[in-house]
Amino acid sequence: MKELLNSLRLEEIFGYMEYGKLLAFVFLGAIVVTYICHRFFRGQRWIKYIPGLALLLFGLYSLTQIDISSNSFLEDNSLVGFVTGIAGGLATLLFGLILGVFNKPKKVKKKKENKKNIEE
């Protein structure tokens, strides 16, 4: 069994999973912040989009900080910040949109009167 686990190179995979864990925590944290903003500020429907926009701005700022001229730009933390910010921002904006659709104010329909009842 130990040989099988060694052949799978799990240590190498766990090294890559570190960024996956970071991305999942950022997603969950941003979604929780979006939901809390939605609950506290029900009157302003645009508030729930602010965490997503903030993450998108962080991702774009991290993109400008990447130094492509060096050979080790893939190891730069700005690239991780870019991917995390953009992906987290898009997921949070999508969650805000879903909240808006589910909590859409319902319009009260007026009853239509029959023409026959009006004529009588």
N, C-alpha and C positions, 0 to 999 in steps of 0.2 A: 504494500500500500504506500509505503514511504517513497518507493521508486516512482510510483505513478504520480504522486504529488510533486516530486522533483521534476518529472518530465513535463509537467504542465507549466512550470516556471511561474508559480503564483506570486513569488516575491516581485517579479517584474510587473505583473498585472496590478498588484497592490500599489506600486509606485505611481501608476497612471490613475488609479482610483482616487487618489488624494484630491485631484482637481474635480472629479465627479462629485465627491462629497462636498467640496466647497460650493460647487454650482447648485447642488440640491439644497444646502443650507441657505444660500442666497435666495433661491426661489421661494422656499418656505417662509423665510423672514420677510421678504418683500410682499408676499401674498397676505401674510398676517397683518402687516402694516396697512396694506390697501383695504383689507376688510375692516380694520379698526377705524380708519379714516372714513370709510363708507358709513359705519354705524354712528359715529359721533356727529358727522356733518351731513345729515340726510337732506337738509334744505338745499345745499349746494351740490349738485350732481357731478360737477367737474373735479371735485377734490380727490376722488378715488383714482384719478389718472396721474396725480403728482408723483407718487413713488416710482411709477414706471418711467415717467419723463426724467426724473432725477437719475435713475439707473442708466437710461440711454445717454444722458449728458456725461455721466461718469465714464461710460464705455467709449464715447467719442473723445473725451479728454485723454483717456488711456491710449487710444489709437494715435493721438498726436505725439505721445511721449515715447513711442517705439522708435528705436534707432536701428534702421535697416542697414545702415552702412557697416555695422560690425557683423562678425561672423556668428556671434552668439545671441542674435536677436530672438531666437526661439526659446531661449532660456530666460528671457527678460520677463519680469513680473507684469510689465505693462501689457503684454500680450494676453496674459491670464485675466487681467482687469478688463481688457477690451471684450473678450469673449463672455466673461461673466456679466459685465454691464449690459451689453447688447442683448444677450439671451435672456437675462433676468428682466430687463426692461420690457422686452417684447412679451414675455410670459405674464408680467404684471399688468401690462396694458390689456392683454387678452382677458385676464381675470376681471379687470375693471369693466370691460365691455360685457362680459357674461353677467356680472352683478347688475349692470344697468338693464340688461334684457330681462332678467328674472324679477327685478324690483321696479319694473316699469309701472307708472301710475295708470290705473285702469279708468277708462272713461265710462261714465254712466250713460247708457243708451236711453233715449227718450222713447216712450211708447208711441207707436203710430196709431192714430185713430182711423177707423174705417170711414170711408166716404158715406156709406149708408147710415151710419150712426150720426154723422154730422147733418145730413139732410133731414132726418126725422126730428 
